[in-house]
Amino acid sequence: MQFFSPAEIAENYIMAGKRKVNTPIPKMFLLAVLAGIFIAMGGAGATAAAVSVPMASVGKLMGACIFPGGLTMVLLAGSELFTGNCLLTIPLLEREITAAGMVKNWVVVYLGNFAGSLLAAAGMVFSHQISLFNNGMAVSVISTAASKCVLPFGDALIKGILCNFLVCIAVWISFAAKDVAGKIAGLFFPIMIFVLSGFEHSVANMYYITAGLLAKKIPAYAEAAAGAGVDMDVITWGNFLGVNLLPVTLGNIIGGAVCVGCVYWYLYSKKCQSDQSGT
């Protein structure tokens, strides 16, 4: 099986990063909306798989095996994902893009991901798709949102770092492959590991918590969740944005932009290697 070397991956991503930053804002936003929907669909599928299995540990493993479908769609169907774009520090450090261009991309893509996640969450809840398994899926959706809304800041931050370290490694590995099968195989295990480990992904949480916020407003779902002992009072927009999304997003930036992007630029970029050799 043929694949690109790490140095070639760095070079290829630098070219891809330049295209990402130079994409017109309306197109960039729409691509980000698609990515938000793709990740949300991966999350929805993972939830459906998990709640269909009586043994919780096996259900979690099943869900973790489904979730990589979201990133598969992001990378192969064509879209823009904030967490993956944290690797833009590579072309930034290579001086092929500007800090302003990188930040513009991050902001536009983040907002587009949020919009796509909201659309997907509304579609899942208001189509009553989460009534599957006698409202078991709705209970899982609300319970997941509640647990994410009470994470301590430090826990959320560190879980965000660990998550996007793995996500960006998955993206990096996918860039090594020269065919579709290789890309899917390469991204699968890092994503499965992050989901199985319970790490925190900002874009996935845009779907998970929004779905919980919407679902708890529907009496049948709220009653089922209350019967399962879920504390729905903690699911608020304030807790969503301040308690979860803020530290998770910061963690995702550290894990992706610093722990992967900066490190791999140092290890494999041409300019850095040239500087080290004194040429």
Secondary structure, DSSP 8 states (H G I E B T S, - for coil): --B--HHHHHHHHHHHHHHHHHS-HHHHHHHHHHHHHHHHHHHHHHHHHHHTSSSHHHHHHHHHHHTHHHHHHHHHHT---TTGGGGGHHHHHTTSS-HHHHHHHHHHHHHHHHHHHHHHHHHHHHTTGGGHHHHHHHHHHHHHHHHHTT--HHHHHHHHHHHHHHHHHHHHHHHHBSSHHHHHHHHHHHHHHHHHHT---HHHHHHHHHHHHHHTTSHHHHHHHHHTT--GGG--HHIIIIIIIHHHHHHHHIIIIIIIIIHHHHHH-HHHHHHHHT-
